Amino acid sequence: MRRTREEAEATRLAIMEKGLELFSEQGVAATRLSDIAREAGFTRGAIYWHFKNKWDLFEAISEHYSRPFKALSDACLSDQEQDPLGKLRQLLVTLLSRIEHDASFRRMMLMFIRESSGMGEREVSDPVAAFMHYQHQRRLSVIRNAIRRGQLPVNIDPEAASWLIKAMIDGFVTSWLQRADFFSISSNADVFVDTVIASLSALQPVPDSVDDEVCEV
């Protein structure tokens, strides 16, 4: 019997939900598509009907669960936006609040932090590196937009500012995931994000290297 489009989409979403659960618990490399098929109650053929491989599934999960933030993220990048830094603040506060109250989004953040850490001998995979680069380029655009609008000093290093945002947000999220019973990340989201924004403005430019002096004898 031929499946309807709605049934196919429901199957695709169910696969993504189970894939996200396993990816966040044990990592993408350690998860096989057969594991996802078994846990989700589908055949491997059903998995391959929707996804070429597990990294294709990873990318689909990242796109699907990031979609609610796209409009706000795009606003930060718009040349017409008068308050890009304010939109960035709103985006980050919304993100931190969503983590505490949305289990699927929380799993996605855990999955991505796990895959992008690159700790030890495990290398960051090409799909994760590409996603990290994409997010980095978007942060750079927001920062440069804020500089043009006079919201950030003209002499800050956009590259350093971008990685500072990632490091601080990842740090807040990781600390909360480790001991969620110690504090509410959503209740403290405004304070945490204001700290990030203040840190951007406080970034000092990298000093020029001092040339070795040539002494004449």
Buried (B, 14 or more C-beta within 10 A) or exposed (E): EEEEEEEBEEBBEBBBBBBBBBBBEEEBEEBEBEBBBEBBEBEEEBBEBBBEEBBBBBBBBBEBBBEBBEEBBEBBBEEEBEBBBBBBBBBBBBBBBBBBEBEBBBBBBBBBBBBBEEEEEEEBBEBBBEBBEEBBEBBBBBBBBBBEBEBBBEEBBBEBBBEBBBEBBBEBBBEBBEEEEEEEBBEBBBEBBEEBBEBBEEBEEEEEEEEEEEEEE
